Structures are given as C-alpha cells and as structure tokens.
Amino acid sequence: MLSADPAAAAEYRAVSARIRAADPESTAAGLRDISQGVRRSIVRMIDRAGMGHIGGDLSVTDILVTCFWGVLSLDPQRPAWTGRDRFILSKGHCAAALYSTLAHSGFFHVDELATFMAPMSALNGHPNKNEVPGVETNTGALGHGFPVATGCAIAAQLGGETWRTVVVLGDGEMQEGSNWEAAMTASHYGLSSLTAVVDRNRLQQGARTEETKRLEPFADKWRSFGWEVRDVDGHDHVALLQALAPSSAGDPVVVIANTIKGKGVSFMEDRVEWHHKVPTREQVELALAELAA
C-alpha cells in the first residue's frame, strides 16, 4: 500500500479551504490551474507507460478536481477515516486521471505516478483499493462501481451517517444494465446522499455512444427512475460545484456533465481514436505545451 505525502496533503487542505471560501471567479481560476496540472501528469504517465485511456482521462479531469478540491470531505493522511465522503470512479479504465488526482492531493507521493503500469507497480490499469490509498473499491469492469456506490449510500442511511457518496460514470458505461438496476434501487430507498456524475463526452471505444447504443433521451431516462437531474458543462468548475450541491428534494442526484473527450489537447478533442491511442513523442510535447498555456 502506498503512503501519504504529508506536505502535499497539508497543501491540499490549505488550497481546498481557500477555494471553498473564494468568490466564483477565484474558485474557477484555482480549480482550472489544478486541473491543468493533473492533465499534464496524465499525459506524462501515459507517455511513459505506452498505454492508457488518455481521451477519457482528460474529459473527466475537471469533474475529479472539482469533487476533490471543492466538494468532498477527505483526509489524505487518513484515507480510511470513517467520516469521510465516499468517492468511486466507476469508469475505472480512466485510472490515470484518478491516480493523478490522488497524488496531487497528497494521498501518495506524486513521484509514484512515474510507475504507472510498470511491472509490480501499485498503479495498474484499473484502480485497486488494496494498493492505492483513496481508492474506495476496485473498478474497471463497467457497471460495477455504481452498484457499490448505491450500497455505500444505503449503509450511510442505515447507520444514520451524514457522509455523502459520489460516483463518476462514463456515458458508454450507461449501456450496462446493472447501472439502471442501481439507479432504480437508489430512488426506491430515497438515497439523497448519493450523487452520480456522468462524464457525457459522447464517445466510447470505436464509435459515438449514439451509434453504439442510443442513450437519448438521457435526462428523461434518469427522471423516469426518480432522480433529480442537473445538466451542466462538465468543464465549467463553478457550474459543477453548484450541480454537486446536496439534494434538497430527498432524491438521489445525477449530474450530466457534458464534456469533450481529450479536453485541453486540440488534436485529441472529440476524436474517437484517442479513447485508447498513445501519443508520439512530438505529440506529447505539443500536448504539454497546450496544457501549460
């Protein structure tokens, strides 16, 4: 099991507190800077490893950063703290984005990111709770994380706990029937502490989601299952913060975060081939330059 970086954890707590107390413009600027740093780490990780899911990693980054720095109650130095909020990345193939977020928030040292996908590394292609602090459950088999998150929210309800559960899903993942079983269950039990965020980049391996298996009318599907729907720009940090506010109506909340696959790198944006493609050395340098601008 990797261990926390105390200095980075202290910095995370300080920056997170400032962001949560700031005006919207300052909040957006602070979260954007963190997101770009997380994205640069993702590009370097996938370059070193020679594999990864860079397009989805880049599309989900703003969601992860907003959750970790602006919403969730977490302690990187006590990852098993019982009062923590629970965060689950159900689209586990985008582990690089989660690892980068965890490292930048001090759950483990950022230098460990250089070991991504290396033999015997804790940072393998899908999140492993037994090796990586901050990972709530193993994910990667699509359609598994959301049911676990629903179970977490049920546990909180039964125990009279106040912590929240946030689960991030891919839109292609929503073609899995187990997710709709979880959605039905969450509504039935009135799990108002549960928030699902869908990374709606409209692309999956090999094609657009609507060509593979049509999701629309997507928001109406969620409403028909009894969820409160919040539809936002998934790259607008302030809009995400507002959408991630707790439920006020007693229903579970779904945030449909409209994103761009490959966000931040011009030649990757909204291109299906970057689901699993690895950039060349020249493309890495160009990507890092764009993400530093």
BELTA-V257336 format. One record per residue. N is the residue number from 0. PHI is phi in whole degrees, 0 to 359 (999 if undefined). BURIAL is 1 if it has 16 or more other ideal C-beta (glycine too) atoms within 10 Angstrom, else 0. Layout:
n = [N	N]
phi = [PHI	PHI]
burial = [BURIAL	BURIAL]
This chain:
n = [0	1	2	3	4	5	6	7	8	9	10	11	12	13	14	15	16	17	18	19	20	21	22	23	24	25	26	27	28	29	30	31	32	33	34	35	36	37	38	39	40	41	42	43	44	45	46	47	48	49	50	51	52	53	54	55	56	57	58	59	60	61	62	63	64	65	66	67	68	69	70	71	72	73	74	75	76	77	78	79	80	81	82	83	84	85	86	87	88	89	90	91	92	93	94	95	96	97	98	99	100	101	102	103	104	105	106	107	108	109	110	111	112	113	114	115	116	117	118	119	120	121	122	123	124	125	126	127	128	129	130	131	132	133	134	135	136	137	138	139	140	141	142	143	144	145	146	147	148	149	150	151	152	153	154	155	156	157	158	159	160	161	162	163	164	165	166	167	168	169	170	171	172	173	174	175	176	177	178	179	180	181	182	183	184	185	186	187	188	189	190	191	192	193	194	195	196	197	198	199	200	201	202	203	204	205	206	207	208	209	210	211	212	213	214	215	216	217	218	219	220	221	222	223	224	225	226	227	228	229	230	231	232	233	234	235	236	237	238	239	240	241	242	243	244	245	246	247	248	249	250	251	252	253	254	255	256	257	258	259	260	261	262	263	264	265	266	267	268	269	270	271	272	273	274	275	276	277	278	279	280	281	282	283	284	285	286	287	288	289	290	291	292]
phi = [999	292	241	293	259	303	294	294	295	295	296	302	297	293	294	300	296	296	297	289	262	276	287	305	295	292	300	299	295	296	292	296	299	296	300	294	295	297	296	299	297	300	300	295	300	288	298	295	285	74	195	146	240	295	299	290	301	287	287	270	302	298	295	297	297	298	298	287	267	241	230	284	262	221	226	303	274	226	295	259	311	292	271	292	288	260	237	232	267	289	280	294	293	265	299	301	294	293	300	297	297	297	294	293	261	93	294	204	288	300	298	296	299	292	265	309	69	284	305	70	288	291	266	272	290	223	299	234	294	281	242	239	296	98	271	282	204	290	223	141	286	298	92	262	292	295	301	295	299	298	297	300	293	296	300	297	297	295	271	66	274	256	289	258	237	239	235	251	241	274	288	298	298	288	278	275	297	299	293	286	296	296	298	295	296	299	292	302	268	59	278	290	275	258	236	256	240	258	283	269	268	67	230	220	300	95	190	283	301	287	275	278	202	300	263	289	283	291	299	295	300	297	299	294	269	90	261	279	255	234	254	220	286	286	246	261	298	292	297	296	303	295	290	272	297	301	296	250	253	87	252	295	246	243	257	272	265	284	234	239	298	76	309	100	238	305	279	259	297	57	239	297	293	273	300	221	280	251	289	285	302	296	292	299	297	295	299	296	294	294	283	267	287]
burial = [0	1	0	1	1	0	0	1	1	0	0	1	1	0	1	1	0	0	1	0	0	0	0	0	0	0	1	1	0	1	1	0	0	1	1	1	1	1	1	1	1	1	1	1	1	1	1	1	1	0	0	1	1	1	1	1	1	1	1	1	1	1	1	1	1	1	1	1	1	1	1	1	0	1	1	1	1	0	1	0	0	0	0	1	1	1	1	1	1	1	1	1	1	1	1	1	1	1	1	1	1	1	1	1	1	1	1	1	0	1	0	1	1	0	1	1	1	0	0	0	0	1	1	1	1	0	1	1	0	0	0	1	1	1	1	1	1	1	1	1	0	1	1	1	1	1	1	1	1	1	1	1	1	1	0	1	0	0	0	0	0	0	1	1	1	1	1	1	1	1	1	1	1	1	1	1	0	0	1	1	0	1	1	0	1	1	1	0	0	1	1	1	1	1	1	1	1	1	1	1	1	1	1	1	0	0	0	0	1	0	0	0	0	0	1	0	0	1	1	0	1	1	0	0	1	0	1	1	1	1	1	1	0	1	1	1	1	1	1	1	1	0	1	1	0	0	1	0	0	0	1	1	1	1	1	1	1	1	1	1	1	1	1	1	1	0	0	1	1	1	0	1	0	1	1	0	1	0	1	0	0	0	1	1	0	1	1	1	0	1	1	0	0]
